[in-house]
Amino acid sequence: MVNGVIITTPSELQTLIQDAVNVAVRNEFNLRQKLDPDISSHGEYLTIEQVASYTKLAKQTIYSYVSRREIPFLKKSKRLLFIKSDIDNWLIEEKRATKTNIIKRVYNDKIHSKTSSRAS
C-alpha cells in the first residue's frame, strides 16, 4: 500500500472481487433465511413474469387473479412472489373435468345419497 492506494495485479483484483461477491451473496441468503426460516423448504420462487411464462397466461391475467386472491402468492417488500409447487398445485386444481369424470362423480353422488338415505 502506497499513500492509501493498494497496488495489485489484475488476477488478484479479480479474486478480491469474486470473494467480495461471494460474501455478499452468502450474507443476503443468510438474511433471507432469518426473515423467513422456511425459505429453503418452499422450493423455487417465481416472479410474476416467470409465472406468466410458465402458465402461458398474460401478466395482466395473473395480476387479476392476485387481486381476486384466486392464485397462491406471497408479497414481500411490495414484490409479488409465487412458489412453483403452489402454482403447480393450483393448475391441477383448476383442471376442468372430462365428461367421463363428471359422469363418474354424478354416479358416485347418486349412490352415496341412496346409501345415506337408507341409513336414516
Backbone as ProteinMPNN parsed JSONL, in Angstrom:
{"seq_chain_A": "MVNGVIITTPSELQTLIQDAVNVAVRNEFNLRQKLDPDISSHGEYLTIEQVASYTKLAKQTIYSYVSRREIPFLKKSKRLLFIKSDIDNWLIEEKRATKTNIIKRVYNDKIHSKTSSRAS", "coords_chain_A": {"N_chain_A": [[0.848, -1.168, 0.0], [0.632, 2.127, -0.936], [0.594, 5.38, 0.089], [-2.137, 5.097, 0.855], [-3.139, 3.74, -1.316], [-3.869, 0.735, -2.856], [-1.859, -1.575, -4.391], [-2.123, -3.895, -6.915], [-2.305, -6.943, -8.839], [-4.06, -7.649, -11.954], [-5.236, -10.262, -11.798], [-5.223, -10.732, -9.04], [-6.939, -8.685, -8.258], [-9.294, -9.522, -9.504], [-9.779, -11.882, -8.043], [-10.18, -10.779, -5.479], [-12.537, -9.312, -5.941], [-14.313, -11.39, -6.677], [-14.337, -12.845, -4.272], [-15.492, -10.925, -2.575], [-18.047, -10.648, -3.73], [-19.036, -13.264, -3.369], [-19.174, -13.343, -0.552], [-21.092, -11.332, -0.129], [-23.365, -12.441, -1.407], [-23.725, -14.758, 0.126], [-24.261, -13.544, 2.616], [-26.665, -12.221, 1.998], [-28.373, -14.41, 1.481], [-28.327, -15.608, 4.019], [-29.556, -13.562, 5.498], [-32.106, -13.56, 4.328], [-32.928, -16.103, 5.134], [-33.099, -15.692, 7.884], [-35.198, -13.87, 7.999], [-37.241, -15.381, 6.878], [-37.507, -18.368, 7.943], [-38.331, -20.752, 6.733], [-37.542, -20.66, 4.136], [-35.866, -22.338, 2.598], [-37.364, -24.623, 2.417], [-39.503, -24.001, 0.884], [-39.058, -24.22, -1.807], [-38.718, -23.409, -5.257], [-38.864, -19.969, -6.018], [-40.917, -17.837, -7.959], [-41.158, -15.053, -10.177], [-43.675, -12.656, -11.197], [-43.511, -12.406, -13.94], [-42.238, -14.783, -14.63], [-44.178, -16.624, -13.803], [-46.259, -15.962, -15.537], [-45.09, -16.687, -17.97], [-44.61, -19.421, -17.473], [-47.208, -20.444, -17.072], [-48.384, -19.748, -19.388], [-50.096, -17.609, -19.49], [-51.352, -14.254, -19.7], [-49.575, -11.521, -18.255], [-51.176, -9.562, -17.086], [-53.469, -11.029, -16.582], [-52.575, -12.707, -14.552], [-52.111, -10.743, -12.578], [-54.786, -10.005, -12.181], [-55.862, -12.375, -11.111], [-54.395, -12.418, -8.74], [-55.333, -10.081, -7.475], [-57.946, -10.837, -6.986], [-57.47, -12.858, -5.328], [-57.238, -15.485, -6.299], [-55.18, -17.072, -6.944], [-52.343, -18.659, -5.532], [-50.025, -16.689, -3.731], [-47.188, -14.718, -2.608], [-46.329, -11.752, -0.862], [-43.667, -9.822, -0.636], [-41.99, -7.121, 0.557], [-43.333, -5.287, -1.218], [-43.215, -6.78, -3.501], [-44.346, -9.24, -5.686], [-44.341, -12.694, -5.265], [-44.187, -16.122, -6.168], [-44.613, -19.495, -5.28], [-43.295, -22.198, -6.884], [-44.236, -24.885, -6.643], [-46.722, -24.414, -5.458], [-48.016, -23.102, -7.548], [-48.054, -25.156, -9.43], [-49.785, -26.973, -8.101], [-52.084, -25.366, -7.99], [-52.679, -25.138, -10.71], [-53.356, -27.799, -11.275], [-55.626, -28.098, -9.646], [-57.317, -26.354, -10.955], [-57.884, -27.669, -13.237], [-60.092, -28.695, -15.731], [-62.853, -30.881, -15.494], [-63.254, -33.954, -17.234], [-65.803, -35.298, -19.452], [-66.22, -37.962, -18.787], [-65.222, -38.038, -16.14], [-67.07, -36.345, -14.904], [-69.472, -37.774, -15.241], [-68.85, -40.054, -13.722], [-68.589, -38.856, -11.194], [-71.208, -37.871, -10.744], [-72.62, -40.294, -10.757], [-71.414, -41.573, -8.531], [-72.184, -39.743, -6.541], [-74.97, -40.089, -6.595], [-75.185, -42.775, -5.8], [-74.065, -42.562, -3.268], [-75.918, -40.823, -2.031], [-78.199, -42.428, -2.05], [-77.424, -44.552, -0.372], [-76.989, -43.185, 2.001], [-79.544, -42.179, 2.532], [-80.934, -44.499, 3.006], [-79.792, -45.331, 5.349], [-80.833, -43.575, 7.16]], "CA_chain_A": [[0.0, 0.0, 0.0], [1.411, 3.347, -1.046], [-0.27, 6.554, 0.282], [-3.535, 4.683, 0.891], [-3.515, 3.097, -2.571], [-3.473, -0.67, -2.895], [-1.319, -1.972, -5.685], [-2.427, -5.311, -7.1], [-2.333, -7.406, -10.233], [-5.435, -7.89, -12.406], [-5.77, -11.54, -11.292], [-5.501, -10.544, -7.613], [-8.137, -7.845, -8.187], [-10.423, -10.38, -9.862], [-10.011, -12.762, -6.895], [-10.767, -9.946, -4.419], [-13.925, -9.006, -6.319], [-15.088, -12.634, -6.569], [-14.512, -13.136, -2.846], [-16.439, -9.949, -2.033], [-19.378, -11.009, -4.242], [-19.438, -14.493, -2.676], [-19.55, -12.974, 0.818], [-22.352, -10.583, -0.213], [-24.434, -13.387, -1.734], [-23.924, -15.585, 1.316], [-24.913, -12.706, 3.625], [-28.04, -11.993, 1.549], [-29.12, -15.645, 1.708], [-28.481, -15.761, 5.473], [-30.546, -12.581, 5.923], [-33.419, -14.055, 3.897], [-33.29, -17.233, 5.994], [-33.502, -15.151, 9.181], [-36.517, -13.259, 7.827], [-38.177, -16.45, 6.55], [-36.763, -19.6, 8.213], [-38.769, -21.852, 5.878], [-37.231, -20.321, 2.737], [-35.277, -23.456, 1.873], [-38.352, -25.677, 2.222], [-40.535, -23.537, -0.046], [-38.755, -24.566, -3.187], [-38.335, -22.342, -6.17], [-39.705, -18.782, -6.091], [-41.079, -17.302, -9.305], [-41.685, -13.699, -10.307], [-44.912, -12.648, -11.974], [-43.15, -12.647, -15.34], [-41.968, -16.21, -14.766], [-45.46, -17.33, -13.691], [-46.968, -15.731, -16.795], [-44.442, -17.522, -18.977], [-44.792, -20.827, -17.102], [-48.607, -20.836, -17.226], [-48.827, -19.282, -20.713], [-51.149, -16.625, -19.267], [-50.876, -12.871, -19.754], [-49.17, -10.955, -16.964], [-52.346, -8.864, -16.547], [-54.364, -12.064, -16.062], [-52.019, -13.107, -13.25], [-52.435, -9.654, -11.65], [-56.221, -10.096, -11.869], [-56.024, -13.493, -10.187], [-53.836, -12.0, -7.448], [-56.227, -9.104, -6.837], [-59.137, -11.572, -6.54], [-56.939, -13.926, -4.47], [-57.577, -16.754, -6.926], [-53.919, -17.775, -7.201], [-51.491, -18.526, -4.341], [-48.901, -15.766, -3.917], [-46.58, -14.065, -1.45], [-45.954, -10.374, -1.135], [-42.525, -9.444, 0.205], [-41.443, -5.805, 0.208], [-44.047, -4.787, -2.393], [-42.88, -7.624, -4.649], [-45.116, -10.471, -5.753], [-43.586, -13.919, -5.479], [-45.014, -17.313, -6.259], [-43.876, -20.726, -5.059], [-43.568, -23.018, -8.066], [-45.078, -26.04, -6.298], [-48.086, -23.898, -5.261], [-48.578, -22.836, -8.876], [-48.343, -26.472, -9.999], [-50.999, -27.475, -7.45], [-53.186, -24.507, -8.425], [-53.022, -25.529, -12.079], [-54.028, -29.092, -11.215], [-56.96, -27.863, -9.085], [-58.116, -25.627, -11.941], [-58.105, -28.534, -14.394], [-61.504, -28.968, -15.977], [-63.175, -32.297, -15.5], [-63.696, -34.515, -18.514], [-67.172, -35.821, -19.383], [-66.162, -39.23, -18.057], [-65.083, -37.728, -14.715], [-68.331, -35.767, -14.435], [-70.433, -38.873, -15.156], [-68.467, -40.865, -12.563], [-68.895, -38.107, -9.975], [-72.662, -37.869, -10.588], [-72.98, -41.668, -10.402], [-70.992, -41.791, -7.141], [-73.026, -38.922, -5.674], [-76.298, -40.728, -6.513], [-75.05, -43.971, -4.965], [-73.823, -42.101, -1.895], [-77.159, -40.261, -1.484], [-79.119, -43.551, -1.814], [-76.994, -45.304, 0.804], [-77.156, -42.364, 3.2], [-80.969, -42.056, 2.8], [-81.367, -45.792, 3.568], [-79.274, -45.407, 6.718], [-81.593, -42.66, 8.022]], "C_chain_A": [[0.891, 1.226, 0.0], [0.441, 4.522, -0.965], [-1.761, 6.195, 0.223], [-4.029, 4.017, -0.378], [-2.989, 1.668, -2.541], [-3.012, -0.996, -4.31], [-1.509, -3.484, -5.809], [-2.386, -5.672, -8.582], [-3.788, -7.609, -10.655], [-6.023, -9.199, -11.871], [-6.066, -11.455, -9.794], [-6.76, -9.7, -7.42], [-9.385, -8.674, -8.488], [-10.774, -11.305, -8.694], [-10.649, -11.994, -5.748], [-12.239, -9.639, -4.7], [-14.801, -10.248, -6.185], [-15.349, -12.991, -5.109], [-15.539, -12.2, -2.218], [-17.872, -10.271, -2.477], [-19.884, -12.262, -3.539], [-19.898, -14.206, -1.256], [-20.891, -12.243, 0.804], [-23.533, -11.506, -0.495], [-24.752, -14.263, -0.531], [-24.652, -14.798, 2.407], [-26.377, -12.455, 3.268], [-28.889, -13.234, 1.807], [-29.359, -15.852, 3.2], [-29.528, -14.797, 6.013], [-31.946, -13.056, 5.541], [-33.872, -15.231, 4.752], [-33.72, -16.756, 7.372], [-34.897, -14.557, 9.094], [-37.587, -14.316, 7.579], [-37.46, -17.793, 6.727], [-37.142, -20.772, 7.305], [-38.387, -21.653, 4.421], [-36.671, -21.51, 1.97], [-36.288, -24.565, 1.622], [-39.439, -25.276, 1.235], [-40.276, -24.0, -1.469], [-38.441, -23.324, -3.987], [-39.351, -21.203, -6.153], [-39.742, -18.283, -7.527], [-41.586, -15.872, -9.227], [-42.969, -13.763, -11.118], [-44.641, -12.9, -13.453], [-42.913, -14.135, -15.578], [-43.253, -17.03, -14.678], [-46.255, -17.173, -14.979], [-46.396, -16.611, -17.899], [-44.713, -19.001, -18.722], [-46.22, -21.306, -17.373], [-49.166, -20.489, -18.603], [-50.04, -18.357, -20.598], [-50.538, -15.233, -19.343], [-50.553, -12.384, -18.338], [-50.363, -10.261, -16.293], [-53.354, -9.861, -15.967], [-53.886, -12.531, -14.691], [-52.308, -12.035, -12.211], [-53.9, -9.706, -11.241], [-56.486, -11.22, -10.876], [-55.51, -13.126, -8.795], [-54.806, -11.058, -6.748], [-57.509, -9.757, -6.323], [-58.772, -12.737, -5.617], [-57.344, -15.307, -4.983], [-56.345, -17.597, -7.23], [-53.05, -17.611, -5.955], [-50.276, -17.634, -4.633], [-48.384, -15.291, -2.573], [-46.299, -12.626, -1.834], [-44.875, -9.996, -0.129], [-41.984, -8.123, -0.302], [-42.018, -5.287, -1.108], [-43.769, -5.606, -3.662], [-43.699, -8.899, -4.586], [-44.191, -11.641, -6.043], [-44.555, -15.093, -5.458], [-44.119, -18.521, -6.02], [-44.287, -21.694, -6.163], [-44.479, -24.195, -7.743], [-46.522, -25.617, -6.028], [-48.766, -23.632, -6.595], [-48.926, -24.157, -9.557], [-49.639, -27.038, -9.421], [-52.229, -26.684, -7.878], [-53.628, -24.877, -9.834], [-53.775, -26.855, -12.095], [-55.453, -28.932, -10.688], [-57.886, -27.197, -10.097], [-58.431, -26.46, -13.177], [-59.597, -28.832, -14.53], [-61.734, -30.471, -16.058], [-63.606, -32.736, -16.899], [-65.136, -35.018, -18.346], [-67.213, -37.11, -18.58], [-66.067, -38.988, -16.556], [-66.375, -37.17, -14.139], [-69.381, -36.863, -14.265], [-70.125, -39.748, -13.94], [-68.843, -40.162, -11.256], [-70.397, -38.102, -9.71], [-73.136, -39.25, -10.137], [-72.63, -41.946, -8.94], [-71.83, -40.978, -6.166], [-74.405, -39.551, -5.499], [-76.238, -41.964, -5.62], [-74.875, -43.569, -3.507], [-75.118, -41.573, -1.274], [-78.177, -41.371, -1.221], [-78.725, -44.311, -0.558], [-77.171, -44.484, 2.074], [-78.634, -42.189, 3.534], [-81.518, -43.362, 3.394], [-80.942, -45.924, 5.034], [-80.093, -44.552, 7.671], [-82.828, -43.267, 8.591]], "O_chain_A": [[1.792, 1.354, 0.829], [-0.43, 4.67, -1.822], [-2.55, 6.914, -0.39], [-5.224, 3.753, -0.506], [-1.82, 1.425, -2.242], [-3.706, -0.718, -5.288], [-1.111, -4.249, -4.931], [-2.428, -4.803, -9.452], [-4.663, -7.729, -9.798], [-7.204, -9.238, -11.523], [-7.045, -12.034, -9.323], [-7.557, -9.969, -6.522], [-10.405, -8.544, -7.811], [-11.952, -11.49, -8.391], [-11.568, -12.503, -5.106], [-13.077, -9.701, -3.801], [-15.904, -10.174, -5.642], [-16.457, -13.392, -4.753], [-16.366, -12.634, -1.416], [-18.804, -10.174, -1.679], [-21.051, -12.317, -3.151], [-20.899, -14.76, -0.803], [-21.743, -12.514, 1.65], [-24.591, -11.362, 0.119], [-25.92, -14.483, -0.21], [-25.559, -15.325, 3.05], [-27.238, -12.476, 4.147], [-30.01, -13.12, 2.302], [-30.458, -16.227, 3.608], [-30.309, -15.165, 6.892], [-32.872, -12.962, 6.346], [-35.056, -15.352, 5.065], [-34.613, -17.35, 7.976], [-35.697, -14.72, 10.015], [-38.723, -14.16, 8.025], [-36.871, -18.307, 5.776], [-36.344, -21.693, 7.129], [-38.853, -22.393, 3.555], [-36.98, -21.67, 0.789], [-36.099, -25.372, 0.712], [-40.215, -26.123, 0.793], [-41.215, -24.152, -2.25], [-37.96, -22.323, -3.457], [-40.554, -21.438, -6.262], [-38.73, -18.302, -8.228], [-42.347, -15.52, -8.327], [-43.31, -14.812, -11.665], [-45.445, -13.531, -14.138], [-43.333, -14.683, -16.597], [-43.407, -18.019, -15.394], [-46.857, -18.133, -15.463], [-47.144, -17.211, -18.672], [-45.012, -19.749, -19.652], [-46.427, -22.425, -17.843], [-50.28, -20.884, -18.947], [-50.896, -18.321, -21.482], [-49.348, -15.054, -19.081], [-51.184, -12.792, -17.363], [-50.539, -10.359, -15.079], [-54.016, -9.566, -14.972], [-54.689, -12.727, -13.779], [-52.705, -12.352, -11.09], [-54.225, -9.476, -10.076], [-57.237, -11.047, -9.917], [-56.124, -13.483, -7.79], [-55.073, -11.217, -5.557], [-58.095, -9.295, -5.344], [-59.637, -13.499, -5.184], [-57.739, -16.18, -4.211], [-56.465, -18.718, -7.723], [-53.02, -16.526, -5.373], [-49.594, -17.802, -5.644], [-49.042, -15.437, -1.543], [-46.06, -12.322, -3.003], [-45.135, -9.867, 1.067], [-41.567, -8.015, -1.455], [-41.272, -4.895, -2.006], [-44.064, -5.156, -4.769], [-43.743, -9.564, -3.551], [-43.363, -11.584, -6.952], [-45.602, -15.049, -4.812], [-42.99, -18.564, -6.508], [-45.471, -21.973, -6.353], [-45.408, -24.475, -8.501], [-47.45, -26.366, -6.332], [-49.956, -23.906, -6.755], [-49.975, -24.269, -10.191], [-50.492, -27.525, -10.163], [-53.294, -27.26, -8.104], [-54.825, -24.925, -10.117], [-54.732, -27.013, -12.852], [-56.382, -29.548, -11.209], [-59.092, -27.443, -10.1], [-59.16, -26.013, -14.062], [-60.267, -29.176, -13.556], [-60.928, -31.221, -16.609], [-64.238, -31.982, -17.639], [-65.624, -35.145, -17.223], [-68.129, -37.328, -17.787], [-66.75, -39.654, -15.778], [-66.737, -37.488, -13.007], [-70.099, -36.886, -13.265], [-71.036, -40.139, -13.211], [-69.35, -40.791, -10.327], [-70.821, -38.306, -8.572], [-73.964, -39.357, -9.232], [-73.447, -42.488, -8.195], [-72.157, -41.459, -5.081], [-74.954, -39.554, -4.397], [-77.119, -42.183, -4.789], [-75.473, -44.173, -2.616], [-75.391, -41.848, -0.105], [-78.948, -41.274, -0.265], [-79.588, -44.679, 0.24], [-77.477, -45.045, 3.126], [-78.971, -42.062, 4.711], [-82.456, -43.335, 4.19], [-81.632, -46.54, 5.846], [-80.053, -44.78, 8.88], [-83.556, -42.606, 9.331]]}, "name": "protein", "num_of_chains": 1, "seq": "MVNGVIITTPSELQTLIQDAVNVAVRNEFNLRQKLDPDISSHGEYLTIEQVASYTKLAKQTIYSYVSRREIPFLKKSKRLLFIKSDIDNWLIEEKRATKTNIIKRVYNDKIHSKTSSRAS"}
